[in-house]
Amino acid sequence: MSTFYITTPIYYTNAEPHAGHAYTTIAADVLARYHRLKGDDVFFLTGVDEHGENIQKIADQKNISPQAYCDQIASTFTTLWERLNVSYDIFLRTTSELHKSGVRKLLNTLYKTGDIYKGKYEGYYCRPCERFFTEKEQGTNRICPIHNLPLEWVEEDNYFFALSKYQDPLIKHIHENPEFIQPESRRNEMLNVLESGLEDVSISRSSVSWGIPLPFDTEHISYVWIEALSNYVTALDYAQDGEKFRKFWPADVHLMAKDIARFHALIWPAMLMAVKLPVPKKVVAHGFLTKDGEALSKTLGIFIDMDTDIGTYGLDAFRYYLLREFSFGNDGDYRPSRLDARYNADLANDLGNLLNRTLGLVSKNFGGIPEPTTAGEFDAEIQQMAREMVEKVDALMDQLVFDMALETIWEFVRRINRYIQQTQVWALAKSEETKGRMGTILYNSMEALRVVAVLISPFMPNTANRIRQQLGLDESFNDQGLDTVAEWGGLPSGLVLGKPEPIFPRKDTKKSKRTSKGRPAQAEQPADDNLISFDQFQELDLRVAEVIAAEKVPNADRLLKLQVDLGSEKRQVVAGIAAHYAPEDLIGKQIILVANLQPAKIRGIESQGMLLAAEGGKELAVATFERRMPSGAQVR
Ligand SMILES: [Zn+2]
């Protein structure tokens, strides 16, 4: 069995948790759950970093002991993780004996290598950061870029770690292991830091008391950063060379926000190299979140209101939005209006409706899950798409490309919705002859939902279980792994359906803005009936589609029948453009397709979407792109 060890940073207890912590931790949770789904033996670490001058200071101000203060903050973290359904295996506290004994062992080992020496540190220091700034980092005006405070000149007797010795080994390691630091931009940044030269780092403080004394000189306290980084091994019982340490080290993924990448990608691996331990396999730094375009700021009161958004849309929608909306390595702009749009389009409309419709037709026409007796058009295509989806999602999850993994699953969900439309399955109930085909289509739709439930379970564990429960699958199916979706047909027939219930009831945010008397509240801005809201616009699913075939519709002068490629699927569109385009003129062109339009029959031919064109006077021109785009790409 493969092992998978994933970590978040241990968060500093100088403040209560916020959405930034939630973002990292939910992403780590998704990965941990995904690897459990693959059958890996997973160890998922999160925790808190409790030592250092800042903590001592806050506790002094509150007139309580630092330990009592840390106990309070630590519990706000564990409460939040429980609320966000975070499935960690250990919540490491740096005040625990497990950690302290591990730190002592690591520092002693480091000391024996000769890479630690005593020296005088003179330098510019930021107290809130608890670190010295090198000359290159200071800039000309010596202001901490994070805290916007002037750096202080500090002189101290310190112990140092000979980090500079590891400059070349680190460069070599990064070049030999292209996946070591992700994303690429962060990797380049770290290489730049390395190439401009590493300075040795101090690893102790003599003026601080709240921390772990150096085992070889107890007059000095371990520098909080060096001590905190050690948590990734101490949590595995490194002190006793425990079973977990032997099993899980080196970590598969250290996950963090980009501001602390330097500690994880340079200092920590150098420490490990010094004590001859393997370095982590991947260090992945994600971007920062902003809120409606503004940087989060406690002082300015700009924050992500998790309570309100989870209260309105539910936890799973919040988790979905965080990982679907943003490309993980880049900064992301959190917008409640986008969460609302995603909720209504992806969750309520695409997934919720598919489940509802399918269950409704099954319960109306069959006793339980029907048997797939009568294969027909599109079945093979869908089964192949399911197989390809599982492989593609796996590759994307391996690369931590969460947004595209979810998009891949949703392409499949939308395809199944169209399968129901294309086969007009509801009409097959009319005769006993077509009932077998109807049962097969519904079986396939339910099997598709079972597959989707498995794949979304790391992102939305509760939703996955609710889908399974409504399909009539008992709790034993909740543990179904990725191997159960590799082959089509794992859904047993004959099961009685569970109670149908909308998994994502539609949110009409306009309706919910009511006064206490039940009348709609006045909008903050005067409404103009001719304007649509951004959300209304967002409901349109516009896609790049390539025309792969075109022909005239017999006995209809105006109509062309087009086959278009949307990347994940092909569609047939009937368009009234025959007077302006010969069929062969269109082949190879990329057009804009309204992809979520209800299918319609035009002269008896099904049209699955609409293309955009401009009309002026007698002229008509189909909208195209000024350069080639991937088929299926969204148009906004
Ligand atoms: Zn600072």
Boltz pocket constraint, residues with backbone or C-beta under 6 A from the ligand:
constraints:
  - pocket:
      binder: B
      contacts: [[A, 126], [A, 127], [A, 128], [A, 129], [A, 130], [A, 144], [A, 145], [A, 146], [A, 147], [A, 148]]
      max_distance: 6.0
